[in-house]
Amino acid sequence: MAIHTIGDSHSYSGWPQGTNINHLGPVLCYSFGRENLKKCDISNINLKDDDYVIFCFGEIDCRCHVHKYVDEHNSYESVIDSIVENYIDAININLSTIQAKIKVCVYNVVPPIQKYNTEENPEYPFLGTDEERKSYVLYFNKRLKSKCEEIGFIFFDIYDFYTDESGFLRKDMSDGSVHIVNGIHLTDFITKELV
């Protein structure tokens, strides 16, 4: 039994030693959902029966993109519903390409950061207010959890362990930006829930 992560930078940040990292670059959940096997093809990974594959997408969508598509005709909920639906479809398409009987996990979107105390990368700007982005992340995770329960995937949920008193990413457990670096709760989840 091995554990594999696959996705954006959250697929390597904070995970315990021994995790098989498959970092795809700054890939949006939206893009993976739309392009599925063109963005991610798990048949290229040496998977065996009972391995776990943890899909790690969505943080960039919530930080940089959802807000652009919200208007009088599209709520953030409808934008996220579409992204999540396509995300789960893309995972299922990937599963259809392999013979191994793996266990699928979907990693929660990590807590958002506050703009005033975090250096912004101009290539990946913070769109929307802090509270709006927090709403996007909370709703995104709610939909992910619901879809995982519906399909039988494991929702890899360590979100609450990494939030501060205001509901944002704890600075003491992050890289000072958007990534978890203290992986104690990721390791705990793996130990208690997966193995």
C-alpha positions in Angstrom: 0.0 0.0 0.0 1.4 3.4 -1.0 0.0 6.9 -0.8 0.2 9.2 -3.9 -0.8 12.8 -4.1 -1.5 14.5 -7.4 -2.3 18.1 -8.2 -1.1 21.6 -7.8 1.5 22.8 -5.2 -0.7 21.5 -2.4 0.1 18.0 -3.6 3.6 18.4 -2.1 3.4 20.9 0.6 3.2 19.5 4.1 2.9 15.8 3.2 4.9 13.3 5.2 8.0 11.7 4.0 7.3 8.6 1.9 4.3 10.1 0.1 4.6 9.7 -3.7 4.3 13.2 -5.0 2.9 13.9 -8.5 3.1 17.7 -8.8 1.4 18.9 -12.1 2.3 22.6 -11.6 -0.2 25.4 -11.1 -3.2 23.5 -12.5 -6.7 24.7 -11.8 -9.4 22.4 -10.6 -11.4 24.0 -13.4 -8.8 23.0 -16.0 -8.4 19.4 -14.7 -12.2 19.1 -14.8 -12.4 20.4 -18.4 -9.4 18.7 -19.9 -9.3 15.6 -17.6 -6.7 13.2 -19.2 -4.9 16.0 -21.0 -4.1 17.6 -17.6 -3.8 14.4 -15.5 -3.6 10.8 -16.5 -3.1 8.5 -13.5 -2.4 5.5 -15.8 1.1 7.0 -16.0 1.6 6.4 -12.3 2.7 2.9 -11.1 -0.5 2.2 -9.0 -1.1 -1.1 -7.2 -4.2 -2.5 -5.5 -5.0 -0.8 -2.2 -2.9 2.3 -3.0 -4.4 5.6 -2.1 -4.5 8.5 -4.6 -5.2 11.9 -3.1 -6.3 14.6 -5.6 -5.2 18.1 -4.6 -6.9 20.8 -6.6 -9.0 24.0 -6.0 -7.0 26.4 -3.9 -5.9 28.5 -6.9 -9.5 28.5 -8.3 -10.8 29.9 -5.0 -8.0 32.5 -4.6 -7.7 33.7 -8.2 -10.6 32.7 -10.4 -14.0 32.1 -8.9 -14.5 35.8 -8.2 -14.0 36.7 -11.9 -17.1 34.8 -12.9 -19.5 36.0 -10.3 -22.1 38.5 -11.6 -25.8 39.1 -11.6 -26.3 35.9 -13.6 -23.8 33.6 -11.8 -23.5 33.2 -8.1 -20.3 31.9 -6.6 -22.2 28.7 -5.7 -23.2 28.0 -9.3 -19.6 28.6 -10.5 -18.2 26.3 -7.8 -20.9 23.7 -8.4 -19.9 23.4 -12.1 -16.2 23.2 -11.2 -16.7 20.5 -8.6 -19.0 18.4 -10.9 -16.4 18.4 -13.6 -13.6 17.7 -11.1 -15.4 14.5 -9.9 -16.1 13.5 -13.5 -12.4 13.9 -14.4 -11.4 11.7 -11.5 -13.9 9.0 -12.6 -12.5 9.3 -16.2 -9.0 8.7 -14.8 -10.2 5.7 -12.8 -11.5 4.1 -15.9 -8.0 4.1 -17.4 -6.4 1.8 -14.7 -6.7 -1.8 -13.6 -5.6 -1.3 -10.0 -8.2 -1.2 -7.3 -7.2 2.0 -5.6 -8.8 4.1 -2.9 -9.6 7.7 -4.0 -9.2 10.7 -1.7 -10.1 14.3 -2.4 -8.1 16.8 -0.4 -9.9 19.8 1.0 -9.1 23.2 -0.3 -6.8 24.7 2.4 -8.0 27.7 4.4 -7.6 31.0 2.6 -5.1 33.6 3.6 -5.7 37.2 4.5 -4.5 39.8 1.9 -3.2 42.4 4.4 -0.6 40.1 6.0 0.5 37.9 3.0 2.7 38.9 0.1 0.7 38.6 -3.2 2.1 36.9 -6.3 1.0 39.1 -9.2 0.6 36.1 -11.4 -1.9 34.6 -8.9 -3.7 37.6 -7.4 -6.2 37.5 -4.5 -9.5 38.2 -6.2 -12.4 39.2 -3.9 -12.3 40.3 -0.3 -10.9 38.0 2.3 -14.4 37.2 3.5 -15.6 36.4 -0.1 -12.6 34.1 -0.7 -13.3 32.4 2.6 -16.9 31.9 1.5 -15.7 30.4 -1.8 -13.4 27.9 0.0 -16.0 26.9 2.6 -18.6 26.3 -0.1 -16.1 24.5 -2.3 -15.2 22.1 0.5 -18.9 21.6 1.4 -19.6 20.5 -2.2 -16.5 18.3 -2.3 -17.5 16.6 0.9 -21.0 16.0 -0.4 -19.8 14.6 -3.7 -17.3 12.3 -2.0 -20.1 10.9 0.3 -22.3 10.4 -2.7 -19.7 8.5 -4.8 -17.8 6.8 -2.0 -14.5 8.7 -2.2 -12.7 9.7 1.0 -12.9 13.4 1.7 -9.4 14.2 3.1 -10.6 16.9 5.6 -8.0 18.5 7.9 -9.3 22.0 7.2 -10.3 23.0 10.8 -6.9 22.1 12.2 -5.3 24.8 10.0 -7.6 27.7 10.6 -6.9 30.6 13.0 -9.6 32.2 15.2 -10.8 34.3 12.2 -11.1 31.2 9.9 -8.0 31.9 7.8 -4.8 29.8 7.3 -2.7 29.7 10.5 0.6 31.5 9.9 2.4 29.3 12.3 1.6 26.2 10.3 2.1 27.7 6.9 4.9 29.0 4.7 3.7 32.5 5.4 1.7 32.3 2.2 -0.9 29.8 0.9 0.8 26.4 1.8 0.7 24.2 4.8 4.2 23.3 5.9 3.5 21.8 9.3 2.0 18.5 8.2 1.2 17.0 11.6 -2.5 16.9 10.9 -2.1 15.5 7.4 0.0 12.7 9.0 -2.6 12.2 11.7 -5.4 11.8 9.1 -3.3 9.3 7.1 -2.6 7.3 10.3 -6.1 7.3 11.7 -8.2 7.2 8.5 -6.3 5.6 5.8 -3.8 3.0 7.1 
